[in-house]
């Protein structure tokens, strides 16, 4: 099932999400639907709030990228906790399916240590660096109620204020289904 993407301005994108409880949700179906929704929108990551669900789950899939590091990176993260962020900060221009047409340079640490459950409820603790770490940090922010635009300078935020306002009204041109909540 392909979900519509929740747009900027929707309150669910600002919520700190609740943990999933084993047995309460069909994780296999939900994660499959999230991957399908993400692919349809040409994304490489999708968090549950972006489909209107305030739960701590996100998916990442870099297999469509030509980047060798990302080409085998496909995972489900349930109830994740970033234990540590380390390394040098580096800037990269990020975008978001919930904020179409807006991009901006975001500084993030280059390495993370994260604990989470996979789709089979196996607990993992893994380190990631580079682009993998960045994608995880971006999606993790979603389940914490943060968006990449929160990291932009006040000048940049002023410059995109009208664009964000239009997105929050549903005025955006995208190839995927969207919704306002």
C-alpha positions, 0 to 999 in steps of 0.5 A: 500500500502506498501512503500519501506523504504528510506535508510540512505544517502537519502537527505529526511532523513535530511530535516526538514519536512513541515506541512501537510495542511488539505484537501491536503492529504488523511490522512486516506489512508496515515496513513493506508499505513504507519502502513502497511509499518511499520508492514511489516518491523517489526517496532514500529514507522515510519515517513513520510521521511522514505517513501520518503515524507518530511511531518510532520507525523509519526505513532507509534504502540506498540501493537505487543510488550509484554510490557504492557505499550506499548500494547495499544499504537497506534497513528497517529501524524500530524504536531506535536510539542514537547512543553517540554522534562523533567525528567531524561535522560536515555539511551536505545539502539535504531535502525531504519528501515532506518539504518538496522543492526545498533544500539546504546545507545541514551540518551533521556529525560524520559517525553515529552509534545506534541501537534499534530493533530490525523488522524481526524484533532482533536488537542491534547496535551498529556504527555508521559513518558518512552518508549512511550516518547522515541518512539515519540522522535525518530520519531519526530527527523525524521521529524526534519531531525535528526537520532539516529546516530547523538546522538552517540559518535564520537568514536561510529560513527567512528566505524559504518562509513563503515556500514553506507556507505554500507547502503547508497549504498543499501548494506544491508540485510533486509526482507523489500523493500528499496530505495535510493533517 
